[in-house]
Every structure is written in structure tokens, then in C-alpha cells.
Amino acid sequence: MINDNTYITIGKYLVHKNNFLGGKLQVRSPNKNQVYGFKSQNITNNIKDILLKLNKKEPISFKDVDKLNEKEKNQLYTIGQKLHVSELFDIPSTLKSNEDKLKDEFILLRGSLMAGNNNPDLLRKFKIVLLK
């Protein structure tokens, strides 16, 4: 890919190595142009460790993910979305769309009702979710 040591590769994009090691994520396309819709951002050491593992093609362990707080998980999820790095989608995030949340709630309520739970509050919640 790129022979000089100024950039490292994460996914199909290039990251400025010195800024990255200093805690700032600055992403470029393979022809070294700025990536549309992705601004430079500060990253924590935990995120940096995970991205370095991606660069070295090492697996991301649960131990690495456990170090992340909610804000870091969300940031890493958005980085994965913008850079199209599918390995980062496996990390749990709270940034689900409302549609996904409704779908999960529907499946949960449907399962409870099918199991025989006919609680009136449960039926009311199920009807509300069904109509949304």
C-alpha cells in the first residue's frame, strides 16, 4: 500500500501515525485526501489500543472491550461506521436507532406473551409497540 511511515492503515483508510500516537485520529483516504464526513477527533488510549490491534490484524479481545466506558464504546462504534470497519460493529454500543429498539422490545414482549404471561400491563405495552 503506502511505503512511507507517515501513515498507518486501518481498514481501507490511512491514519496519520504521529497524530494517532499523540491521541488524535486524523483519517485520510488512500490517495491522502480528507475523508468526507469524518472530522479529526481526540481518542483515548483504550481506543488507540483497539485501533492499533486492527492495524496489526490482531483479534480484539473482550478484555480490551471491558476497558471501554460507554462514551468510548459509542465513539468507537461511530468510527467503525464512518471508516467501514466491520470488526468494530461487534463491540456493544448504545447508539441503536429507535427502530432497532422498538424491534427488540417487540420481540421481548411477543416472547413473554407466547410463554403465557397475560399481564394487563404487558398487553398494553405490546399494543403500544405494535401500533408504533
C-alpha positions in Angstrom: 0.0 0.0 0.0 1.9 3.1 1.3 5.6 2.6 1.9 6.4 5.7 3.9 6.0 5.6 7.7 3.8 8.8 7.9 0.5 6.8 7.8 -0.8 3.5 9.2 -3.6 1.6 7.6 -6.9 1.0 9.4 -9.5 -0.7 7.2 -9.2 0.9 3.8 -8.2 4.3 5.2 -4.9 5.9 6.3 -4.3 7.4 9.7 -1.6 9.9 10.4 0.8 8.0 12.6 2.3 10.8 14.7 -1.1 12.4 15.5 -2.5 9.0 16.2 0.2 8.1 18.7 -0.4 11.5 20.3 -4.1 10.8 20.8 -5.7 12.4 17.7 -7.4 10.4 15.0 -6.8 12.1 11.6 -8.1 9.9 8.8 -7.2 10.2 5.1 -8.3 8.3 2.0 -5.7 6.1 0.2 -4.9 9.0 -2.1 -4.3 11.1 1.1 -7.3 13.3 0.7 -9.6 14.1 3.7 -12.4 11.6 4.2 -15.8 13.3 3.7 -17.9 13.5 6.9 -15.1 12.5 9.2 -13.5 15.2 11.3 -10.3 14.8 13.2 -11.1 13.8 16.8 -9.3 13.1 20.1 -9.2 9.5 21.2 -8.3 7.8 24.5 -5.6 5.3 25.0 -8.1 2.4 25.1 -9.5 3.3 21.7 -6.0 3.7 20.4 -5.0 0.2 21.6 -8.0 -1.3 19.8 -7.3 0.6 16.6 -3.6 -0.5 16.7 -4.8 -4.1 17.0 -6.9 -3.6 13.9 -3.8 -2.2 12.1 -1.8 -5.3 13.1 -4.7 -7.6 12.1 -4.9 -8.9 15.7 -8.2 -10.1 17.2 -9.9 -7.7 19.6 -10.4 -9.4 22.9 -13.2 -9.0 25.5 -10.6 -7.7 27.9 -9.9 -4.8 25.6 -13.6 -4.0 25.2 -14.2 -4.2 29.0 -11.7 -1.4 29.5 -14.0 0.9 27.5 -16.7 3.1 29.1 -20.0 3.9 27.4 -18.7 7.1 25.8 -15.7 5.3 24.3 -17.8 2.4 23.0 -20.1 4.9 21.3 -17.1 6.8 19.8 -15.6 3.5 18.6 -18.9 2.5 17.0 -19.2 5.8 15.1 -15.6 5.4 14.0 -16.4 2.0 12.7 -19.4 3.3 10.8 -17.6 6.2 9.2 -14.5 4.1 8.3 -16.5 1.0 7.3 -14.5 -1.2 9.6 -16.8 -4.2 10.3 -14.7 -5.5 13.2 -15.8 -2.6 15.3 -19.5 -3.4 14.9 -19.1 -6.4 17.2 -18.4 -4.0 20.1 -21.7 -3.3 22.0 -22.9 0.3 21.7 -25.9 2.2 23.0 -26.3 4.0 19.7 -29.1 1.9 18.4 -31.8 3.5 16.3 -35.3 3.9 17.6 -36.5 1.3 15.1 -34.0 -1.3 16.4 -35.0 -0.5 20.0 -38.7 -1.0 19.1 -38.0 -4.2 17.3 -36.1 -5.6 20.3 -38.9 -4.6 22.6 -41.5 -6.1 20.3 -39.6 -9.4 20.2 -39.3 -9.4 24.0 -43.0 -8.7 24.6 -44.1 -11.2 22.0 -42.0 -13.9 23.6 -43.5 -13.1 27.1 -47.0 -13.3 25.7 -46.3 -16.5 23.8 -45.0 -18.0 27.0 -48.3 -17.5 28.7 -47.8 -14.2 30.5 -51.1 -12.3 30.1 -50.4 -9.4 32.5 -52.7 -6.4 31.5 -49.7 -4.0 31.6 -47.7 -6.3 29.3 -50.7 -6.5 26.9 -51.0 -2.7 26.9 -47.3 -2.2 26.2 -47.4 -4.8 23.4 -50.3 -3.0 21.8 -48.5 0.3 22.0 -45.3 -1.1 20.5 -47.4 -2.9 17.8 -49.0 0.4 16.8 -45.8 2.3 16.6 
